[in-house]
Amino acid sequence: MKVDLLTREYPPHVYGGAGVHVDELSQVLASRIDVTVRAFDGPRSPSERSGEDGPLPSLDVQGYDVPKELSDANTVLKTFGVDLLMARDVDADLVHAHTWYTCLAGRLAAQLHDIPLVITAHSLEPFRPWKAEQLGGGYQLSSWAERDAYESADRIIAVSAGMKQDILSAYPKVDPERVDVVHNGITMDDFVRPDDGDPAWGVFERYGIDRSKATLLFIGRITRQKGLPYLLKALHLIAPDIQVVLCAGAPDTPEIAAEVKSGFAQLQEERGNIIWIEEMLSRPELCALEHGSDVFICPSIYEPLGIVNLEAMACGLPVVASATGGIPEVVEDGVTGSLVPLQQLHDGTGTPTDPDAFVHDMAGAIDAMFEDRERAKDMGKAGYERARDHFSWERIAEETIAVYRRALGRR
């Protein structure tokens, strides 16, 4: 079987969970079938990705630049330019698209080459209307491309049961029988505690983080769906001796960047004991931060699965997270962490219907985690075991190939 994976992100250009997913999935699939990855951000060297024992002969990586004629165009038109190049070059038994960025490429490739289309749903445009701030009129185009691809795909992979329900809600023409749930995975070896002399620990000194203090950690992009403005409000209410580290960068828009900056400045003035890291840290540095912290916080208002929670659990951290999307399928309330109740509008924004209650409940869950440190440690241990036992990439690869077989059988 020969499969082309289409993706916006791929190493060394990864900024979110979808990029991590395709990176890991491509490698584990390549030990079983022939895989070509087609990605944005320019050409890759032949050995861009390697397995533990060296280059994988069945994994090829092709990268594409935006056509120069579209260099000044809207972001979505730039995306479509790359999609056209990808669709032209696809040479496989099946094409597998990830995120709206490659939906058009997958749809065109399936028609052009008469092959099945599989889509993995990492997020959905109808549930991210704030992207109109970022894309302008392009948001209508990204939404069109995604809808058309989903309604015509041979199979759709949802990264959680919650995401499957979102797909059927957003796109009622999609046959539920064509949607398979295959969770995201985790490579546990990537999250082993660094040795004491590892330079990754230097991140604490560089940013003035006190390793002796009880520490709450957030890692995520500055985007509406990550719920950072609600977290900043909740932090005013938690115990002042809790040190807070926010690894938050890559804002979607100047507006959300300004909102977060203002909220942080107010928090710093009124509370203090908070560190904001805006730069994109290396994986080893993030791993050191996770192992050097005590509790992980995920205040998202939209999260199809929440791979960031899996990564924290792999480092032995208990998690406080919003009870939304696929998060409850990862974080077991009272076992591996605490779920914060979240009643939301169903208008696509996911806005909390009672923001004050959400903020206060979040603050209460954070305080409770730090008040009973032994229980928190037990939750961290349980989270580690759950990540290890239920979210292995080996299992996910087998389930994904089974989806491919069903798609090919449909043709």
GUVEX-764864 format. One line per 3 residues: number of its first residue (from 1); their letters; for each residue x, y, z of N, C-alpha, C. Coordinates in steps of 0.05 Angstrom, whole numbers, plus 5000, padded with zeros to 4 digits. Layout:
N
NUM = A = X:Y:Z:X:Y:Z:X:Y:Z ~ ...;
//
This chain:
411
1 = MKV = 5017:4976:5000:5000:5000:5000:5018:5025:5000 ~ 5011:5044:4983:5026:5069:4981:5007:5092:4988 ~ 5015:5109:5007:4997:5130:5017:5012:5157:5017;
4 = DLL = 4999:5178:5008:5009:5205:5010:4995:5220:5033 ~ 5011:5229:5052:5001:5245:5074:5005:5275:5066 ~ 4984:5291:5068:4984:5319:5061:4981:5335:5087;
7 = TRE = 5000:5354:5092:5000:5368:5117:5011:5396:5114 ~ 5000:5415:5130:5011:5442:5132:5038:5441:5146 ~ 5039:5427:5169:5063:5426:5186:5078:5400:5183;
10 = YPP = 5104:5402:5183:5121:5378:5185:5149:5388:5192 ~ 5164:5373:5208:5191:5381:5217:5208:5390:5193 ~ 5223:5412:5197:5227:5426:5223:5207:5448:5228;
13 = HVY = 5185:5449:5213:5166:5471:5216:5141:5460:5229 ~ 5141:5457:5256:5118:5447:5271:5111:5468:5293 ~ 5086:5476:5294:5078:5495:5314:5053:5487:5330;
16 = GGA = 5042:5463:5324:5017:5455:5337:5015:5425:5338 ~ 4992:5416:5350:4988:5387:5353:4985:5372:5328 ~ 4974:5384:5307:4970:5370:5281:4998:5363:5269;
19 = GVH = 5017:5381:5272:5044:5375:5262:5057:5353:5277 ~ 5054:5353:5303:5065:5331:5319:5052:5304:5311 ~ 5026:5305:5307:5012:5281:5299:5022:5269:5272;
22 = VDE = 5025:5286:5252:5033:5276:5226:5062:5267:5227 ~ 5079:5280:5242:5107:5272:5246:5108:5243:5256 ~ 5094:5239:5278:5095:5213:5291:5082:5191:5274;
25 = LSQ = 5058:5198:5263:5043:5179:5247:5059:5170:5223 ~ 5072:5189:5209:5087:5182:5185:5109:5162:5190 ~ 5122:5165:5213:5144:5148:5219:5135:5119:5226;
28 = VLA = 5114:5118:5242:5104:5091:5249:5090:5077:5226 ~ 5077:5092:5208:5065:5080:5185:5087:5070:5165 ~ 5109:5085:5164:5130:5078:5145:5144:5052:5152;
31 = SRI = 5140:5042:5176:5151:5015:5182:5132:4993:5172 ~ 5110:5001:5161:5090:4981:5151:5083:4984:5122 ~ 5081:5010:5112:5073:5015:5085:5091:5037:5073;
34 = DVT = 5088:5042:5047:5103:5064:5034:5089:5090:5039 ~ 5103:5110:5049:5091:5136:5056:5106:5159:5043 ~ 5092:5177:5031:5103:5202:5022:5089:5225:5037;
37 = VRA = 5104:5242:5050:5092:5265:5063:5096:5289:5045 ~ 5074:5304:5040:5075:5328:5025:5067:5351:5043 ~ 5086:5370:5047:5083:5391:5068:5089:5419:5057;
40 = FDG = 5080:5438:5072:5085:5466:5066:5113:5474:5075 ~ 5121:5499:5070:5146:5511:5081:5171:5501:5067 ~ 5169:5496:5041:5193:5492:5025:5204:5464:5025;
43 = PRS = 5224:5459:5006:5235:5432:5003:5249:5422:5028 ~ 5248:5396:5031:5262:5382:5053:5284:5365:5041 ~ 5304:5360:5058:5326:5342:5049:5316:5314:5050;
46 = PSE = 5328:5295:5035:5319:5267:5034:5318:5254:5061 ~ 5335:5262:5079:5336:5249:5105:5325:5267:5127 ~ 5304:5283:5120:5293:5302:5139:5283:5288:5164;
49 = RSG = 5270:5265:5160:5261:5249:5183:5274:5222:5183 ~ 5282:5213:5206:5295:5186:5208:5283:5171:5231 ~ 5283:5145:5229:5275:5128:5252:5298:5125:5271;
52 = EDG = 5293:5109:5292:5313:5105:5312:5338:5092:5301 ~ 5334:5075:5280:5357:5061:5268:5367:5074:5243 ~ 5360:5099:5238:5369:5113:5215:5346:5119:5196;
55 = PLP = 5352:5129:5172:5331:5137:5153:5312:5114:5147 ~ 5287:5121:5143:5266:5102:5136:5263:5101:5105 ~ 5271:5080:5092:5270:5079:5062:5242:5082:5051;
58 = SLD = 5222:5075:5067:5194:5076:5058:5181:5103:5065 ~ 5196:5123:5075:5186:5149:5081:5200:5170:5065 ~ 5184:5183:5047:5195:5205:5030:5181:5231:5039;
61 = VQG = 5196:5253:5039:5184:5279:5047:5189:5299:5025 ~ 5167:5310:5016:5168:5331:4995:5156:5357:5006 ~ 5170:5379:5003:5161:5404:5014:5155:5424:4991;
64 = YDV = 5137:5442:4996:5128:5461:4975:5128:5490:4985 ~ 5137:5508:4968:5135:5536:4973:5110:5548:4961 ~ 5100:5570:4972:5078:5584:4959:5087:5594:4932;
67 = PKE = 5071:5590:4911:5079:5601:4885:5084:5631:4886 ~ 5105:5639:4873:5114:5667:4876:5092:5687:4866 ~ 5075:5678:4848:5054:5695:4838:5033:5702:4860;
70 = LSD = 5033:5685:4881:5013:5689:4903:5026:5699:4928 ~ 5051:5709:4927:5066:5717:4951:5052:5739:4966 ~ 5037:5756:4952:5023:5778:4966:4993:5774:4969;
73 = ANT = 4984:5749:4965:4956:5743:4966:4946:5737:4994 ~ 4920:5736:4998:4908:5727:5023:4920:5700:5031 ~ 4922:5695:5057:4933:5670:5067:4920:5645:5055;
76 = VLK = 4894:5646:5051:4880:5622:5041:4886:5618:5011 ~ 4889:5640:4996:4897:5636:4968:4925:5625:4966 ~ 4943:5634:4984:4970:5622:4984:4968:5592:4990;
79 = TFG = 4951:5585:5009:4947:5557:5016:4937:5541:4992 ~ 4917:5552:4978:4907:5538:4954:4928:5535:4933 ~ 4946:5554:4930:4968:5552:4911:4985:5527:4917;
82 = VDL = 4992:5523:4942:5007:5500:4950:4991:5474:4945 ~ 4965:5476:4952:4947:5452:4948:4947:5443:4919 ~ 4947:5462:4901:4947:5454:4872:4972:5439:4865;
85 = LMA = 4995:5448:4875:5020:5434:4870:5020:5406:4882 ~ 5010:5404:4906:5008:5377:4919:4990:5359:4903 ~ 4966:5368:4895:4947:5351:4881:4960:5341:4855;
88 = RDV = 4975:5358:4841:4988:5351:4816:5008:5328:4821 ~ 5022:5328:4844:5044:5309:4848:5036:5283:4862 ~ 5012:5282:4873:5005:5258:4888:5008:5233:4870;
91 = DAD = 5021:5213:4881:5025:5188:4867:5022:5165:4887 ~ 4998:5156:4892:4993:5137:4913:4967:5122:4909 ~ 4963:5101:4925:4938:5087:4924:4916:5101:4939;
94 = LVH = 4924:5120:4957:4905:5134:4974:4918:5159:4984 ~ 4902:5181:4987:4912:5206:4997:4899:5212:5024 ~ 4915:5222:5043:4906:5226:5070:4912:5255:5078;
97 = AHT = 4892:5272:5080:4895:5300:5085:4891:5307:5115 ~ 4906:5327:5124:4905:5335:5152:4900:5365:5153 ~ 4879:5373:5168:4870:5401:5172:4860:5414:5146;
100 = WYT = 4846:5436:5149:4835:5450:5126:4856:5458:5106 ~ 4880:5462:5115:4902:5471:5097:4905:5453:5073 ~ 4901:5427:5077:4905:5408:5054:4879:5395:5045;
103 = CLA = 4856:5405:5054:4831:5393:5045:4827:5396:5015 ~ 4833:5419:5004:4830:5423:4975:4849:5405:4960 ~ 4874:5403:4969:4893:5385:4956:4883:5356:4956;
106 = GRL = 4873:5347:4979:4863:5320:4980:4839:5315:4962 ~ 4821:5334:4962:4797:5332:4946:4804:5331:4916 ~ 4821:5349:4907:4829:5350:4879:4845:5325:4871;
109 = AAQ = 4863:5316:4889:4880:5293:4883:4862:5268:4880 ~ 4842:5265:4897:4824:5242:4895:4810:5242:4868 ~ 4801:5265:4859:4787:5266:4834:4806:5263:4810;
112 = LHD = 4829:5276:4812:4848:5276:4790:4859:5248:4785 ~ 4865:5234:4807:4879:5209:4804:4861:5185:4810 ~ 4835:5190:4815:4815:5169:4820:4825:5150:4842;
115 = IPL = 4830:5162:4865:4839:5147:4889:4822:5156:4913 ~ 4820:5140:4934:4805:5147:4958:4817:5170:4973 ~ 4800:5186:4986:4809:5208:5003:4801:5201:5032;
118 = VIT = 4821:5203:5050:4817:5201:5079:4825:5227:5091 ~ 4809:5237:5110:4815:5262:5123:4817:5257:5153 ~ 4837:5268:5167:4838:5268:5196:4829:5295:5205;
121 = AHS = 4808:5295:5223:4797:5320:5234:4812:5327:5259 ~ 4829:5347:5258:4843:5357:5282:4827:5381:5294 ~ 4812:5394:5277:4795:5417:5285:4776:5422:5262;
124 = LEP = 4757:5439:5266:4737:5444:5245:4732:5474:5243 ~ 4732:5484:5219:4728:5513:5214:4702:5524:5225 ~ 4679:5510:5224:4654:5522:5235:4656:5527:5265;
127 = FRP = 4674:5513:5279:4677:5517:5308:4700:5536:5315 ~ 4710:5550:5295:4732:5569:5300:4725:5596:5285 ~ 4702:5607:5290:4694:5631:5274:4712:5655:5279;
130 = WKA = 4727:5654:5302:4746:5676:5307:4768:5678:5287 ~ 4771:5657:5270:4792:5657:5250:4786:5678:5228 ~ 4761:5688:5228:4755:5709:5209:4772:5734:5215;
133 = EQL = 4780:5737:5241:4798:5759:5249:4824:5756:5235 ~ 4833:5731:5231:4859:5726:5220:4859:5725:5189 ~ 4838:5712:5179:4837:5706:5150:4820:5725:5134;
136 = GGG = 4804:5742:5147:4786:5759:5132:4766:5743:5115 ~ 4762:5752:5090:4745:5737:5072:4755:5709:5066 ~ 4780:5704:5070:4792:5678:5066:4779:5656:5083;
139 = YQL = 4767:5665:5106:4754:5645:5124:4730:5631:5109 ~ 4717:5646:5092:4695:5634:5076:4706:5613:5057 ~ 4730:5618:5046:4742:5599:5028:4753:5575:5042;
142 = SSW = 4766:5578:5065:4775:5555:5080:4752:5538:5089 ~ 4730:5551:5097:4706:5536:5105:4694:5520:5082 ~ 4694:5533:5058:4683:5519:5035:4700:5494:5028;
145 = AER = 4727:5498:5028:4745:5476:5021:4742:5453:5040 ~ 4740:5459:5066:4737:5438:5086:4710:5423:5082 ~ 4688:5438:5080:4662:5426:5077:4661:5408:5053;
148 = DAY = 4670:5417:5030:4669:5401:5006:4685:5375:5009 ~ 4708:5377:5021:4725:5353:5025:4712:5333:5044 ~ 4701:5343:5066:4689:5325:5085:4665:5311:5073;
151 = ESA = 4649:5326:5058:4625:5314:5047:4630:5293:5026 ~ 4654:5294:5014:4661:5275:4992:4681:5254:5001 ~ 4693:5256:5024:4715:5238:5033:4704:5209:5035;
154 = DRI = 4722:5190:5029:4714:5162:5031:4714:5154:5061 ~ 4733:5163:5077:4732:5159:5106:4742:5184:5119 ~ 4733:5188:5144:4741:5211:5160:4750:5200:5187;
157 = IAV = 4774:5208:5196:4784:5199:5222:4780:5222:5241 ~ 4765:5217:5263:4762:5237:5284:4781:5230:5307 ~ 4795:5250:5318:4815:5244:5338:4802:5239:5366;
160 = SAG = 4776:5241:5367:4762:5235:5392:4732:5230:5385 ~ 4718:5218:5404:4689:5215:5401:4675:5242:5400 ~ 4685:5260:5417:4675:5287:5417:4678:5300:5390;
163 = MKQ = 4700:5296:5377:4705:5307:5350:4686:5295:5330 ~ 4680:5269:5332:4661:5256:5314:4634:5270:5316 ~ 4625:5275:5340:4599:5289:5343:4600:5317:5331;
166 = DIL = 4623:5330:5333:4626:5357:5321:4624:5355:5291 ~ 4637:5335:5279:4636:5331:5250:4608:5328:5240 ~ 4593:5311:5254:4566:5305:5245:4547:5329:5250;
169 = SAY = 4554:5345:5270:4538:5370:5275:4544:5391:5254 ~ 4570:5394:5248:4578:5415:5228:4571:5407:5200 ~ 4573:5381:5194:4568:5372:5166:4548:5349:5166;
172 = PKV = 4522:5356:5168:4501:5335:5170:4499:5317:5146 ~ 4511:5325:5123:4510:5307:5100:4530:5284:5102 ~ 4548:5285:5121:4568:5264:5125:4554:5239:5137;
175 = DPE = 4558:5216:5125:4547:5191:5136:4563:5183:5161 ~ 4550:5180:5184:4564:5172:5208:4581:5146:5205 ~ 4572:5129:5187:4587:5104:5183:4614:5108:5170;
178 = RVD = 4618:5132:5158:4644:5138:5146:4664:5151:5165 ~ 4656:5155:5190:4673:5169:5209:4683:5149:5230 ~ 4710:5146:5231:4723:5128:5250:4737:5145:5272;
181 = VVH = 4736:5136:5297:4750:5149:5319:4777:5135:5323 ~ 4798:5150:5319:4826:5141:5324:4840:5163:5340 ~ 4845:5158:5365:4857:5179:5382:4885:5187:5373;
184 = NGI = 4893:5211:5381:4921:5219:5378:4938:5201:5395 ~ 4964:5201:5390:4983:5185:5405:5005:5200:5418 ~ 5022:5185:5432:5044:5197:5447:5068:5178:5445;
187 = TMD = 5092:5189:5441:5116:5173:5441:5129:5178:5468 ~ 5126:5159:5486:5135:5163:5514:5165:5169:5516 ~ 5181:5158:5499:5210:5162:5500:5217:5192:5496;
190 = DFV = 5200:5207:5483:5205:5235:5479:5202:5252:5504 ~ 5191:5240:5525:5184:5256:5548:5197:5245:5574 ~ 5219:5231:5570:5235:5222:5593:5248:5246:5607;
193 = RPD = 5249:5246:5633:5261:5268:5648:5290:5272:5639 ~ 5298:5296:5632:5326:5301:5624:5345:5296:5647 ~ 5369:5287:5641:5390:5283:5661:5395:5309:5676;
196 = DGD = 5405:5307:5700:5409:5332:5716:5428:5352:5703 ~ 5448:5342:5688:5467:5360:5675:5458:5369:5647 ~ 5434:5361:5638:5425:5368:5611:5422:5398:5609;
199 = PAW = 5432:5410:5587:5429:5439:5584:5400:5449:5582 ~ 5381:5431:5577:5353:5439:5575:5343:5451:5601 ~ 5355:5443:5624:5347:5454:5649:5354:5484:5651;
202 = GVF = 5371:5493:5634:5379:5522:5634:5356:5540:5629 ~ 5333:5530:5619:5310:5547:5614:5300:5559:5640 ~ 5303:5546:5662:5294:5557:5688:5310:5582:5695;
205 = ERY = 5336:5580:5693:5353:5603:5700:5349:5625:5680 ~ 5347:5618:5655:5344:5639:5634:5320:5657:5638 ~ 5298:5645:5648:5274:5660:5652:5268:5667:5681;
208 = GID = 5286:5661:5699:5282:5667:5727:5261:5651:5740 ~ 5258:5626:5733:5238:5608:5745:5250:5594:5769 ~ 5237:5597:5792:5247:5585:5817:5238:5556:5819;
211 = RSK = 5258:5538:5817:5251:5509:5818:5242:5500:5845 ~ 5246:5516:5866:5237:5508:5893:5208:5515:5898 ~ 5196:5530:5881:5168:5538:5885:5148:5519:5872;
214 = ATL = 5124:5517:5884:5102:5502:5872:5095:5516:5846 ~ 5094:5501:5824:5091:5514:5798:5069:5503:5781 ~ 5053:5521:5770:5031:5515:5751:5041:5522:5723;
217 = LFI = 5038:5504:5704:5049:5508:5677:5027:5508:5656 ~ 5028:5527:5637:5011:5528:5614:5029:5527:5589 ~ 5022:5511:5569:5036:5511:5543:5015:5512:5521;
220 = GRI = 5016:5532:5504:4997:5533:5482:5000:5559:5466 ~ 4989:5559:5442:4990:5582:5425:4970:5603:5435 ~ 4974:5628:5428:4956:5649:5435:4934:5650:5414;
223 = TRQ = 4913:5636:5419:4890:5634:5401:4865:5632:5417 ~ 4843:5640:5406:4817:5640:5421:4811:5613:5433 ~ 4816:5592:5418:4808:5566:5427:4822:5556:5451;
226 = KGL = 4846:5567:5457:4862:5557:5480:4853:5569:5506 ~ 4835:5589:5505:4822:5599:5530:4841:5615:5548 ~ 4863:5626:5538:4882:5639:5555:4871:5664:5569;
229 = PYL = 4854:5680:5557:4842:5703:5572:4827:5694:5597 ~ 4813:5671:5596:4799:5661:5620:4819:5652:5641 ~ 4841:5640:5632:4861:5631:5652:4873:5655:5666;
232 = LKA = 4879:5677:5651:4891:5700:5663:4872:5712:5685 ~ 4846:5711:5680:4827:5720:5701:4827:5701:5725 ~ 4829:5675:5720:4829:5655:5742:4854:5658:5759;
235 = LHL = 4876:5666:5747:4901:5667:5762:4900:5689:5783 ~ 4883:5709:5780:4879:5730:5800:4868:5717:5826 ~ 4855:5694:5824:4840:5683:5846:4855:5661:5861;
238 = IAP = 4876:5650:5849:4890:5628:5862:4910:5637:5883 ~ 4919:5618:5899:4937:5625:5921:4962:5639:5909 ~ 4970:5661:5922:4992:5678:5912:5019:5664:5912;
241 = DIQ = 5022:5643:5928:5048:5630:5930:5053:5610:5907 ~ 5032:5606:5890:5035:5588:5867:5049:5603:5845 ~ 5073:5593:5836:5087:5605:5814:5074:5596:5788;
244 = VVL = 5069:5615:5770:5056:5609:5745:5075:5613:5721 ~ 5078:5593:5704:5094:5596:5680:5076:5592:5656 ~ 5076:5613:5639:5060:5612:5615:5078:5611:5590;
247 = CAG = 5078:5588:5577:5092:5586:5551:5071:5591:5529 ~ 5069:5616:5521:5047:5624:5503:5058:5643:5482 ~ 5058:5634:5457:5068:5650:5435:5052:5645:5410;
250 = APD = 5063:5654:5387:5051:5651:5361:5022:5660:5361 ~ 5016:5685:5367:4988:5694:5367:4975:5693:5340 ~ 4950:5687:5339:4935:5686:5314:4932:5713:5301;
253 = TPE = 4926:5733:5318:4921:5760:5308:4933:5780:5327 ~ 4937:5805:5317:4946:5827:5335:4926:5832:5358 ~ 4900:5827:5352:4879:5833:5372:4881:5814:5396;
256 = IAA = 4884:5788:5391:4886:5769:5414:4913:5773:5428 ~ 4934:5780:5412:4960:5785:5425:4958:5809:5444 ~ 4945:5830:5436:4942:5854:5453:4925:5848:5477;
259 = EVK = 4904:5832:5474:4887:5824:5497:4903:5809:5518 ~ 4919:5789:5509:4934:5773:5527:4956:5790:5541 ~ 4969:5807:5525:4990:5824:5536:4979:5842:5558;
262 = SGF = 4955:5854:5553:4943:5871:5573:4935:5855:5598 ~ 4924:5831:5594:4916:5815:5617:4940:5806:5634 ~ 4962:5800:5620:4986:5792:5634:4998:5816:5650;
265 = AQL = 4998:5839:5638:5009:5863:5652:4993:5869:5678 ~ 4967:5867:5676:4950:5871:5699:4956:5850:5721 ~ 4958:5825:5712:4963:5803:5731:4991:5807:5744;
268 = QEE = 5010:5815:5728:5037:5819:5739:5037:5841:5760 ~ 5022:5862:5755:5021:5885:5774:5006:5878:5799 ~ 4984:5863:5797:4967:5858:5820:4974:5833:5835;
271 = RGN = 4986:5814:5822:4992:5788:5835:5022:5782:5836 ~ 5035:5784:5812:5063:5777:5810:5066:5747:5811 ~ 5091:5738:5814:5097:5709:5815:5088:5694:5790;
274 = IIW = 5093:5708:5767:5084:5696:5741:5106:5702:5720 ~ 5112:5683:5703:5132:5685:5682:5119:5679:5656 ~ 5122:5697:5636:5111:5693:5610:5135:5688:5590;
277 = IEE = 5134:5664:5577:5154:5657:5557:5141:5659:5530 ~ 5149:5678:5514:5136:5682:5488:5150:5667:5465 ~ 5175:5661:5468:5190:5647:5447:5182:5618:5445;
280 = MLS = 5185:5606:5422:5180:5578:5418:5204:5562:5429 ~ 5200:5547:5450:5221:5532:5462:5225:5506:5448 ~ 5249:5494:5451:5255:5468:5439:5240:5446:5455;
283 = RPE = 5236:5423:5442:5223:5401:5456:5237:5393:5482 ~ 5264:5391:5483:5278:5385:5508:5273:5406:5530 ~ 5271:5432:5522:5266:5452:5542:5238:5450:5553;
286 = LCA = 5218:5445:5535:5191:5441:5544:5189:5417:5563 ~ 5203:5396:5556:5203:5372:5572:5215:5378:5600 ~ 5236:5394:5601:5248:5401:5627:5228:5418:5643;
289 = LEH = 5214:5436:5630:5194:5452:5644:5171:5435:5656 ~ 5163:5415:5640:5141:5398:5649:5150:5381:5673 ~ 5175:5370:5671:5185:5354:5694:5191:5371:5718;
292 = GSD = 5196:5397:5714:5203:5415:5736:5179:5429:5748 ~ 5155:5424:5737:5131:5437:5747:5114:5417:5763 ~ 5092:5426:5775:5076:5409:5792:5048:5403:5781;
295 = VFI = 5037:5422:5766:5010:5418:5756:5009:5431:5728 ~ 4994:5418:5710:4990:5429:5683:4962:5439:5680 ~ 4959:5462:5666:4932:5474:5663:4925:5476:5633;
298 = CPS = 4901:5468:5626:4891:5470:5598:4864:5483:5599 ~ 4862:5509:5594:4836:5523:5597:4820:5525:5570 ~ 4826:5508:5552:4814:5510:5524:4784:5511:5524;
301 = IYE = 4773:5526:5505:4744:5526:5501:4737:5510:5476 ~ 4758:5502:5461:4755:5484:5438:4779:5467:5436 ~ 4776:5441:5438:4799:5423:5437:4790:5395:5429;
304 = PLG = 4794:5388:5403:4785:5362:5393:4795:5338:5409 ~ 4820:5339:5418:4831:5319:5436:4848:5331:5458 ~ 4868:5347:5450:4885:5360:5469:4911:5344:5474;
307 = IVN = 4928:5342:5452:4952:5327:5454:4971:5339:5475 ~ 4968:5365:5480:4985:5378:5500:4980:5366:5528 ~ 4956:5356:5533:4950:5343:5559:4964:5316:5560;
310 = LEA = 4964:5302:5537:4978:5276:5536:5008:5279:5542 ~ 5019:5300:5530:5048:5305:5535:5054:5311:5564 ~ 5036:5327:5577:5040:5333:5605:5037:5307:5622;
313 = MAC = 5018:5291:5615:5014:5265:5629:5038:5247:5626 ~ 5050:5247:5602:5074:5231:5597:5097:5239:5614 ~ 5097:5265:5624:5117:5275:5642:5109:5272:5671;
316 = GLP = 5087:5259:5676:5078:5254:5704:5064:5277:5717 ~ 5053:5295:5701:5039:5318:5713:5009:5313:5715 ~ 4997:5320:5738:4968:5320:5739:4958:5344:5723;
319 = VVA = 4934:5341:5712:4924:5361:5693:4897:5373:5703 ~ 4895:5399:5703:4870:5413:5706:4861:5423:5679 ~ 4838:5414:5669:4830:5420:5642:4801:5425:5639;
322 = SAT = 4793:5440:5619:4765:5445:5613:4752:5419:5604 ~ 4727:5415:5612:4712:5391:5604:4698:5397:5578 ~ 4714:5398:5556:4703:5404:5530:4716:5386:5509;
325 = GGI = 4702:5383:5486:4713:5368:5464:4722:5340:5472 ~ 4747:5333:5463:4757:5306:5469:4774:5305:5495 ~ 4776:5327:5509:4792:5327:5534:4783:5306:5554;
328 = PEV = 4757:5302:5559:4749:5281:5578:4756:5253:5570 ~ 4763:5249:5544:4773:5223:5535:4802:5218:5542 ~ 4816:5240:5549:4844:5238:5557:4848:5241:5587;
331 = VED = 4836:5261:5598:4839:5267:5627:4816:5255:5642 ~ 4822:5236:5659:4801:5223:5676:4797:5240:5701 ~ 4773:5251:5704:4767:5268:5726:4770:5253:5753;
334 = GVT = 4787:5265:5770:4791:5253:5796:4811:5230:5796 ~ 4821:5223:5773:4841:5201:5771:4868:5211:5760 ~ 4867:5224:5737:4892:5235:5726:4893:5266:5727;
337 = GSL = 4871:5277:5738:4870:5306:5740:4842:5315:5747 ~ 4836:5340:5742:4809:5351:5748:4798:5364:5723 ~ 4773:5359:5717:4759:5371:5695:4742:5394:5705;
340 = VPL = 4745:5417:5692:4730:5441:5699:4704:5443:5683 ~ 4681:5443:5696:4656:5444:5681:4655:5468:5662 ~ 4644:5464:5639:4643:5485:5619:4617:5483:5602;
343 = QQL = 4598:5501:5608:4574:5503:5592:4580:5524:5570 ~ 4574:5517:5545:4582:5535:5523:4560:5541:5504 ~ 4563:5563:5490:4544:5569:5468:4549:5550:5445;
346 = HDG = 4528:5544:5430:4530:5526:5407:4528:5542:5381 ~ 4541:5565:5381:4540:5582:5358:4566:5581:5342 ~ 4583:5562:5349:4609:5559:5335:4632:5572:5350;
349 = TGT = 4626:5590:5369:4648:5604:5383:4657:5588:5408 ~ 4639:5572:5419:4646:5557:5443:4648:5575:5468 ~ 4638:5600:5466:4639:5619:5488:4625:5608:5513;
352 = PTD = 4638:5609:5536:4624:5600:5561:4598:5615:5565 ~ 4577:5601:5572:4551:5615:5578:4553:5630:5604 ~ 4570:5621:5622:4574:5635:5648:4604:5637:5652;
355 = PDA = 4616:5658:5640:4645:5660:5642:4656:5662:5670 ~ 4641:5676:5688:4650:5679:5716:4651:5652:5730 ~ 4631:5636:5725:4631:5609:5738:4654:5592:5727;
358 = FVH = 4659:5594:5701:4682:5579:5689:4708:5588:5702 ~ 4712:5614:5704:4737:5625:5716:4740:5616:5745 ~ 4718:5618:5761:4720:5611:5789:4724:5581:5793;
361 = DMA = 4710:5565:5777:4714:5536:5779:4742:5528:5772 ~ 4754:5542:5752:4781:5536:5744:4800:5543:5767 ~ 4797:5566:5779:4814:5574:5801:4811:5555:5824;
364 = GAI = 4787:5546:5830:4783:5527:5852:4796:5501:5847 ~ 4795:5491:5822:4808:5466:5815:4838:5468:5817 ~ 4850:5490:5810:4879:5494:5812:4887:5495:5841;
367 = DAM = 4873:5510:5858:4879:5512:5886:4877:5484:5899 ~ 4856:5469:5893:4852:5443:5905:4875:5424:5898 ~ 4886:5426:5874:4908:5409:5866:4933:5415:5882;
370 = FED = 4938:5441:5888:4962:5448:5904:4958:5444:5934 ~ 4933:5444:5943:4928:5440:5971:4932:5411:5980 ~ 4929:5392:5962:4934:5364:5969:4956:5353:5950;
373 = RER = 4980:5358:5957:5003:5352:5939:5006:5322:5935 ~ 5001:5306:5955:5004:5277:5952:4983:5266:5932 ~ 4959:5276:5934:4938:5267:5915:4946:5276:5887;
376 = AKD = 4957:5300:5885:4965:5309:5858:4987:5291:5847 ~ 5006:5283:5863:5027:5265:5854:5016:5238:5845 ~ 4996:5228:5860:4983:5203:5852:4969:5206:5825;
379 = MGK = 4956:5229:5821:4943:5234:5795:4964:5235:5772 ~ 4987:5248:5778:5008:5249:5758:5018:5222:5750 ~ 5021:5204:5770:5030:5177:5764:5008:5162:5748;
382 = AGY = 4983:5165:5755:4961:5152:5740:4960:5163:5712 ~ 4965:5189:5708:4965:5201:5682:4987:5190:5664 ~ 5011:5186:5676:5033:5174:5662:5026:5146:5652;
385 = ERA = 5014:5130:5669:5006:5103:5662:4985:5102:5641 ~ 4966:5121:5642:4945:5122:5622:4956:5130:5595 ~ 4974:5150:5594:4987:5158:5569:5002:5134:5557;
388 = RDH = 5016:5120:5574:5033:5098:5565:5016:5075:5554 ~ 4994:5069:5568:4979:5044:5562:4958:5047:5541 ~ 4947:5072:5537:4924:5075:5520:4929:5092:5495;
391 = FSW = 4952:5105:5493:4956:5123:5470:4982:5118:5455 ~ 4989:5093:5451:5013:5085:5437:5010:5089:5407 ~ 5031:5098:5393:5030:5102:5365:5029:5075:5350;
394 = ERI = 5038:5054:5361:5036:5027:5348:5007:5020:5344 ~ 4991:5024:5365:4963:5018:5363:4949:5036:5343 ~ 4956:5062:5344:4944:5081:5326:4950:5075:5297;
397 = AEE = 4975:5066:5291:4983:5059:5264:4965:5036:5253 ~ 4961:5016:5270:4945:4993:5261:4916:5002:5256 ~ 4905:5019:5273:4878:5028:5269:4876:5046:5244;
400 = TIA = 4896:5062:5239:4896:5079:5215:4897:5063:5189 ~ 4914:5042:5189:4916:5025:5165:4889:5010:5161 ~ 4876:5003:5182:4849:4991:5180:4830:5010:5166;
403 = VYR = 4832:5036:5173:4815:5056:5160:4822:5058:5130 ~ 4848:5057:5124:4856:5058:5096:4844:5034:5080 ~ 4844:5011:5092:4833:4987:5078:4803:4990:5073;
406 = RAL = 4789:5002:5093:4761:5006:5089:4756:5027:5066 ~ 4773:5047:5065:4770:5067:5044:4775:5055:5016 ~ 4796:5039:5014:4802:5025:4989:4780:5006:4981;
409 = GRR = 4769:4992:5001:4747:4973:4996:4722:4987:4985 ~ 4718:5012:4994:4695:5027:4985:4697:5033:4955 ~ 4722:5034:4945:4725:5040:4916:4724:5014:4900;
//
